[in-house]
Amino acid sequence: MAGPGPRRQAREAALQVLFAADVGAELDPESVATAFDDVLREFSLPQRARDRAIEVVRGVAENRKTIDEAISARSTHWKVARLATVDRNILRVATWELLFDPRIPTEVVIDEAVEIARRFGGSASPAFVNGVLDQIAQCATPGTEAAAREGSGEQEGEGSP
């Protein structure tokens, strides 16, 4: 059986970088860059997977507020900060792909996130991740913030500078 492809490797590397940055400090672009260097020193990734991991990590760091709003609006009774760190960052990676990367089909994003949740999360993680991402995907318009606002009660223009 063949190992994971470059996109799966990139998602798993991005998860580990975001986890390290999330546990160690704020999830700002500078902290993420430091965590990226530290974590990926330990891994042998093909260049394609490394490039994709960098893209995902930067995308999540730069759009964290929008991503966390989308997750929060759909994880009933759970604040993003209270989610298990692994689940929170699996959701962040997949939500970034759903909202900001239209190249990846929705089904692939969700299936990959669920598989990664099976590998790295707790026993309830796959079902939780699937449920939240399914709701985000139903409202997602890649490249816009509308999906994050829909369901959170925020209206167009509110919360914008």
C-alpha positions in Angstrom: 0.0 0.0 0.0 1.4 3.4 -1.0 2.0 6.0 1.6 0.1 9.3 1.8 0.3 11.6 -1.2 1.9 15.1 -1.0 -1.3 16.9 -0.2 -2.0 14.6 2.8 1.6 15.0 3.9 1.2 18.8 3.6 -2.0 18.7 5.6 -0.4 16.6 8.3 2.7 18.8 8.4 0.5 22.0 8.5 -1.5 20.4 11.4 1.6 19.8 13.4 3.0 23.3 12.7 -0.3 24.9 13.7 -0.6 22.7 16.8 2.9 23.7 17.9 2.3 27.4 17.3 -1.2 27.2 19.0 0.2 25.5 22.1 3.3 27.7 22.4 1.9 31.1 21.6 -0.6 33.1 19.6 -1.3 31.9 16.1 0.1 34.9 14.4 2.1 34.7 11.1 5.4 35.2 12.9 4.8 32.5 15.5 3.6 30.2 12.8 6.8 30.8 10.7 9.0 30.0 13.7 7.0 26.9 14.5 7.1 25.9 10.8 10.9 26.0 10.9 11.1 24.1 14.2 8.6 21.3 13.3 9.6 20.7 9.7 13.3 20.3 10.7 12.2 17.0 12.0 10.4 15.8 8.9 11.5 14.7 5.4 8.9 16.1 3.1 9.0 16.2 -0.7 9.3 19.8 -1.9 5.8 19.8 -3.3 4.4 18.8 0.2 6.6 21.4 1.9 5.4 24.1 -0.4 1.8 23.2 0.1 2.3 23.0 3.9 3.8 26.5 3.8 0.8 27.8 1.8 -1.7 26.2 4.2 0.0 27.4 7.4 0.3 31.0 6.1 -3.3 30.9 4.8 -4.6 29.8 8.2 -2.5 32.3 10.1 -3.5 35.2 7.9 -7.2 34.3 7.9 -7.5 32.9 11.5 -10.2 35.3 12.6 -12.5 34.5 9.6 -11.8 30.8 9.9 -12.4 30.7 13.7 -15.7 32.6 13.2 -16.9 30.0 10.7 -15.9 27.2 13.0 -17.5 28.8 16.0 -20.8 29.5 14.2 -21.1 25.8 13.4 -19.7 24.1 16.5 -22.8 24.4 18.6 -22.0 24.8 22.3 -18.3 24.9 21.7 -16.1 28.0 21.6 -13.1 27.5 19.3 -10.7 28.1 22.2 -12.3 25.3 24.1 -11.9 22.7 21.3 -9.2 20.1 21.6 -6.1 21.6 20.1 -5.8 18.8 17.5 -9.5 19.1 16.5 -9.3 22.9 16.4 -6.3 22.9 14.0 -7.7 20.1 11.8 -10.8 22.3 11.4 -8.7 25.4 10.7 -6.8 23.7 7.9 -9.9 22.2 6.3 -11.9 25.5 6.8 -9.1 27.4 5.1 -9.3 25.0 2.2 -13.1 25.3 2.0 -13.2 29.1 2.2 -10.0 30.2 0.5 -8.8 27.4 -1.9 -11.4 26.6 -4.6 -8.9 24.2 -6.3 -9.7 21.4 -3.8 -13.2 19.7 -4.1 -15.3 20.0 -1.0 -15.6 16.2 -0.6 -11.8 15.8 -0.7 -11.3 18.4 1.9 -13.8 16.9 4.3 -12.6 13.3 3.7 -9.0 14.2 4.3 -9.8 16.1 7.5 -11.8 13.1 8.8 -9.0 10.7 8.0 -6.5 13.0 9.7 -8.8 13.3 12.7 -8.9 9.5 12.9 -5.1 9.4 13.0 -4.4 12.3 15.3 -7.6 13.0 17.2 -9.7 11.3 19.9 -12.4 8.7 19.3 -15.1 11.4 18.8 -12.9 13.6 16.6 -13.8 12.2 13.1 -17.6 12.6 13.6 -17.2 16.1 15.2 -14.9 17.3 12.4 -17.2 15.8 9.7 -20.3 17.5 11.2 -18.7 21.0 11.6 -17.1 20.9 8.1 -20.2 19.7 6.4 -22.1 22.7 7.8 -19.3 25.1 6.8 -19.3 23.5 3.3 -23.0 24.1 2.9 -22.5 27.8 3.2 -19.0 28.1 1.7 -18.2 30.4 -1.1 -14.5 30.1 -1.6 -12.6 33.3 -1.4 -15.2 35.3 0.6 -16.0 35.9 4.2 -19.7 35.3 3.7 -19.5 31.7 4.8 -17.9 32.8 8.1 -20.6 35.4 8.8 -23.6 33.2 7.7 -25.0 31.4 10.7 -23.1 33.6 13.2 -25.7 36.4 13.0 -23.3 38.9 11.6 -24.6 40.9 8.7 -22.8 42.1 5.7 -20.5 45.0 6.6 -20.7 44.4 10.4 -17.5 43.8 12.1 -15.6 45.2 9.1 -13.1 48.0 9.7 
